[in-house]
Amino acid sequence: MNPPVWDPEDLAAPPPPEREERKRSRSRRITRRGRRRLLFALMAALIGFSVPIWVPRILATLPAFRISELRVVGAEHASTDEIRELAAVTPDASVWDDPAAWEERVRAHPLVREATARREGFHTLEIAVVERRPVALVATPELRPVSGDGYMLPLEPSSAPLDLPIVRGPVETESGFVTDPGIRELIFALERMDRTRGDFISLVSEVGRAAEGGYRFLLLPGAGADVVLLPRDQPLRALDRVSIALGQIEDRHVARADARFRGQVVLTRVEER
């Protein structure tokens, strides 16, 4: 008869009941501690998210933050008095009030494209405006300044110093905007040139659509060329080619520089015209 085989684990003495109870108690304490930490973390997050909501509301009720000065910055053609009137900041307004209503009212000004109201110190509200920039004069039939998005600006060219190119031909408008898609495309091209090629735009007297396609720029005397022709597609790159071509010739006076051909510029001298 074979002797019985014993598993060593069966021969080990069972753990005392006190040790098992201590383990279960420690586990419960760790679980309770983890739940408390999670609860505290959730409460801290809730308070942190709600602070931007309730703190400004409380501060807005304090007399120490009443607006005593309204400052307007960024206005060049728009009247600062008109902007202050549009903002309609009441005497009991606070620098902690929601600025959305002030900004929306100021954007209603025909010369304002964007408005941002921000507090400066305890008593000052600053309204920063971005104006619609006039980029050309169009005939409606009288000459009127127009912004890059085709909006007719309420500015008198005779009273405001506007040294701008004139878009040739009569222009039709509706609700204050130029309706001709081709003219609007040309005006948008002028805005891009005005931002990046201001030295060229300052030399332009008139601009219009060329008979053979593209744009025709009539330059002021002494500009180095009488007429510059640019394509509708990528006119800025074509203008760079014109500048390079004019800089490579000895004759500084050219009748016409035509950059409507892919990768090249055709120059016509005055005597060849």
QUIVEN-V519485 format. One record per backbone hydrogen bond with DSSP energy under -1.0 kcal/mol. NH is the residue of the N-H (numbers start at 1). CO is the residue of the C=O. Records with the same first field share a line. If there is no record, write none. Layout:
NH: CO + CO
This chain:
10: 7
11: 7
20: 16
21: 17
22: 18
23: 19
24: 20
25: 21
26: 22
27: 23
28: 24
29: 25
30: 26
31: 27
32: 28
33: 29
34: 30
35: 31
36: 32
37: 33
38: 34
39: 35
40: 36
41: 37
42: 38
43: 39
44: 40
45: 41
46: 42
47: 43
48: 44
49: 45
50: 46
51: 47
53: 50
54: 50
55: 51
58: 54
59: 55
60: 56
61: 58
62: 59
65: 62
66: 63
67: 93
68: 123
69: 123
71: 125
73: 127
83: 79
84: 80
85: 81
86: 82
87: 83
88: 84
93: 90
95: 65
97: 94
103: 99
104: 100
105: 101
106: 102
107: 103
109: 106
112: 109
113: 130
114: 130
116: 128
118: 126
120: 124
125: 69
126: 118
127: 71
128: 116
129: 73
130: 114
132: 111
135: 146
136: 146
137: 165
138: 144
140: 142
144: 138
146: 136
147: 151
150: 147
152: 176
153: 145
155: 153
160: 156
162: 160
164: 162
166: 205
167: 137
168: 207
171: 139
174: 177
177: 174
178: 150
179: 172
184: 180
185: 181
186: 182
187: 183
188: 184
189: 185
190: 186
191: 187
192: 188
193: 189
194: 190
195: 191
196: 192
197: 193
201: 197
202: 198
203: 200
204: 201
205: 218
206: 218
207: 166
208: 216
210: 214
213: 210
215: 230
216: 208
217: 228
218: 206
219: 226
220: 203
223: 220
226: 254
227: 255
228: 217
229: 257
230: 215
238: 234
239: 235
240: 236
241: 237
242: 238
243: 239
244: 240
245: 241
246: 242
247: 243
254: 224
255: 268
256: 268
257: 227
258: 266
259: 229
264: 261
266: 258
268: 256
273: 270
